[in-house]
Amino acid sequence: PVPPKICDARTNYLCVSKKDVAIEGQYFIDLSIPPPAIHIVSGAKNLSLYTTSGAVTADVWVTGNNKLKRASIKLCSDNGRVCAKISERRPSLDIELWANYGNVSLSLPRCFRGPMTIRSPHERIAFSAALERRVAPLSDVQGVRVYFVGDQPRSGRWRGDVGEEGRKDAGGSLEEPLDELSVGGRHTSVQINWDGEPELPQMIQNGWKDFRSGKVRFLMSGRVKSLL
């Protein structure tokens, strides 16, 4: 359940940006709340947390009355740990994770279905065995790798474009909206698994385990909840 202290503190299009300060909090995102006219900009996220240096730790709950509307979440630290938690039952997701310096470790909810783009100049990318069985490569061009996670769409729509969700597939039935994930960084290794699996070992260029304290961590596990 949503903590009592934030039950009546619903928000939407929340942007937090700090310099050399950690960000930690609980957020109740209501997709039905219209954007505040004096603050909203084109392409704004439902939740955006950014710091130049320090940890970003967020427990997020999502609600809304439109099952086809996507929740856009962006979490970023230039130099620090990032931790988010997402549950199985929620609206479709548009997630962007970025770490210029540090490792990215991500646990996806098992219901995730959609395109996954990884931008990294390095080859240090690893999936768990269970996730890899559900990942189809689509392209690998100049450090940009695109995959599709889960059952591939029959409608020919490979991305979760807003405005196209709910299109009919080849059999005439409505397809579920797609999720979308984008991961990037300049000096980053990427490890991705399913929620509930053991964490993959951190990697460095020579293949040894990396126990350095400056890694960036993304956990998509069990705390962002849809209350539809």
FENSULVEN-V494558 format. One record per residue. RES is the residue in one letter. SS is DSSP state (~ for helix, > for strand, _ for the rest). OMEGA is omega in degrees with one decimal (999 if undefined). D_CENTER is the distance of its C-alpha to the mean C-alpha in Angstrom with 2 decimals. Layout:
BEGIN
RES:SS:OMEGA:D_CENTER
RES:SS:OMEGA:D_CENTER
END
This chain:
BEGIN
P:_:176.7:21.36
V:_:179.1:20.37
P:_:-177.8:22.38
P:~:-174.9:25.62
K:~:178.0:25.30
I:~:-179.7:22.37
C:~:-178.6:23.44
D:_:-178.8:25.34
A:_:180.0:23.05
R:_:-180.0:20.58
T:>:177.5:18.94
N:_:-177.8:16.95
Y:_:-179.6:16.01
L:>:179.0:16.14
C:>:176.6:16.05
V:>:-179.7:16.93
S:>:-176.2:18.05
K:>:175.0:20.21
K:_:176.5:22.39
D:_:179.2:22.94
V:_:176.7:21.95
A:_:176.9:19.42
I:>:178.6:17.26
E:>:178.8:17.21
G:>:174.9:17.28
Q:>:-172.4:16.68
Y:>:178.5:15.52
F:>:-175.4:16.56
I:>:177.8:15.04
D:>:-175.4:17.52
L:_:-179.1:16.65
S:_:179.7:20.44
I:_:179.9:21.32
P:_:-179.3:22.30
P:_:175.0:21.29
P:_:-172.0:23.95
A:_:-174.8:26.06
I:_:-176.2:26.90
H:_:-170.0:23.39
I:_:173.3:21.22
V:_:-179.2:20.74
S:_:178.5:19.81
G:_:-179.0:16.14
A:_:179.6:15.23
K:_:172.8:11.92
N:_:174.3:12.35
L:>:178.5:11.20
S:>:179.0:11.38
L:>:-177.3:12.35
Y:>:171.4:14.06
T:>:179.4:16.92
T:_:-179.7:19.14
S:_:-178.2:19.90
G:_:-176.9:19.05
A:_:170.6:16.51
V:>:-177.5:13.69
T:>:-174.3:13.65
A:>:165.3:12.36
D:>:-171.3:13.22
V:>:172.8:12.05
W:>:-176.9:13.88
V:>:173.8:13.57
T:>:-179.7:16.74
G:_:-176.4:18.36
N:_:179.6:21.25
N:_:-176.4:19.80
K:_:-178.5:18.10
L:_:-179.3:17.45
K:_:-177.4:15.60
R:_:175.1:11.87
A:>:-179.0:9.87
S:>:-175.3:8.32
I:>:177.2:6.48
K:>:179.1:7.14
L:>:-173.8:8.02
C:>:169.4:10.70
S:>:178.1:13.89
D:_:-177.8:16.54
N:_:-179.4:18.15
G:_:-176.7:16.86
R:_:176.9:14.74
V:>:-178.2:11.33
C:>:174.3:10.68
A:>:-178.4:8.49
K:>:-176.1:9.48
I:_:-176.5:8.72
S:_:-179.2:11.78
E:_:-173.5:13.13
R:_:-176.8:14.69
R:_:173.2:12.67
P:_:175.2:12.45
S:_:-169.0:10.57
L:>:169.1:7.02
D:>:-170.3:6.28
I:>:175.7:3.05
E:>:-179.5:5.23
L:>:-176.9:6.24
W:>:176.3:10.03
A:_:179.3:12.94
N:_:-179.3:16.43
Y:>:-179.4:18.19
G:_:-178.5:16.88
N:_:176.9:15.21
V:>:176.5:11.54
S:>:-170.8:11.32
L:>:172.0:8.44
S:>:-177.3:9.46
L:>:169.6:8.06
P:_:-173.2:10.00
R:_:177.1:13.00
C:_:179.4:12.99
F:_:179.1:10.00
R:_:-179.7:12.00
G:>:-177.3:11.60
P:>:178.0:11.52
M:>:-179.1:9.77
T:>:179.1:11.13
I:>:178.7:11.97
R:>:-179.6:14.29
S:_:178.1:16.55
P:_:-176.6:20.35
H:_:-179.9:20.64
E:_:-173.9:20.87
R:_:179.8:19.31
I:>:-178.6:16.61
A:>:172.9:16.87
F:>:171.6:15.64
S:_:-178.0:17.25
A:~:-178.6:20.20
A:~:178.2:18.95
L:~:-176.7:15.66
E:~:178.1:17.75
R:_:-178.4:20.01
R:_:-175.4:17.39
V:>:177.1:16.23
A:>:177.4:18.49
P:>:178.1:18.85
L:>:177.8:19.42
S:>:176.7:20.29
D:>:-172.9:20.67
V:>:172.7:22.25
Q:_:175.0:22.84
G:_:176.8:19.84
V:>:-178.0:17.32
R:>:-179.2:16.36
V:>:179.9:15.09
Y:>:169.7:14.68
F:>:-178.6:14.48
V:>:176.7:13.27
G:_:-179.2:15.67
D:_:-177.2:18.74
Q:_:-175.0:19.31
P:_:176.2:20.18
R:_:-177.3:23.90
S:_:-175.2:23.87
G:_:178.7:23.09
R:_:-173.1:19.94
W:_:178.6:17.33
R:_:-177.2:14.67
G:_:-176.3:13.34
D:_:175.9:15.58
V:_:-178.3:16.30
G:_:178.0:19.95
E:_:-178.1:20.13
E:_:-179.9:18.38
G:_:177.0:20.98
R:_:179.8:23.13
K:>:176.3:25.65
D:_:-175.5:25.50
A:_:-179.6:28.63
G:_:176.9:30.10
G:_:179.3:29.97
S:_:-178.7:27.44
L:>:174.7:24.25
E:_:174.8:21.04
E:_:175.7:17.97
P:_:-178.9:15.33
L:_:168.4:12.79
D:>:176.0:9.02
E:>:-178.5:7.63
L:>:174.9:5.48
S:>:-180.0:7.22
V:>:179.9:8.25
G:>:177.0:11.59
G:_:-178.3:14.47
R:_:-179.1:18.25
H:>:-166.8:19.26
T:_:163.8:16.40
S:_:-173.0:16.36
V:>:173.4:13.34
Q:>:-176.9:13.53
I:>:176.0:11.37
N:>:175.1:12.83
W:>:173.3:12.85
D:_:178.6:12.79
G:_:177.5:16.43
E:_:173.0:17.38
P:_:179.0:19.00
E:_:174.5:17.09
L:_:178.5:17.90
P:_:176.4:20.31
Q:_:-176.0:19.27
M:>:165.9:20.84
I:_:-168.8:22.99
Q:_:-177.6:24.86
N:_:174.7:27.89
G:_:178.6:26.09
W:_:175.9:26.93
K:>:-176.6:24.61
D:_:179.4:23.21
F:_:179.8:23.86
R:_:-173.3:23.62
S:_:-173.3:22.40
G:_:-176.7:20.32
K:_:176.5:17.27
V:>:-174.8:13.72
R:>:174.7:11.83
F:_:179.7:8.27
L:_:175.7:8.99
M:_:-172.5:7.21
S:_:-167.1:10.73
G:_:-173.5:12.93
R:_:176.8:13.03
V:_:-169.4:11.14
K:_:174.6:13.91
S:>:-179.7:15.13
L:_:-178.2:18.80
L:_:999:19.87
END
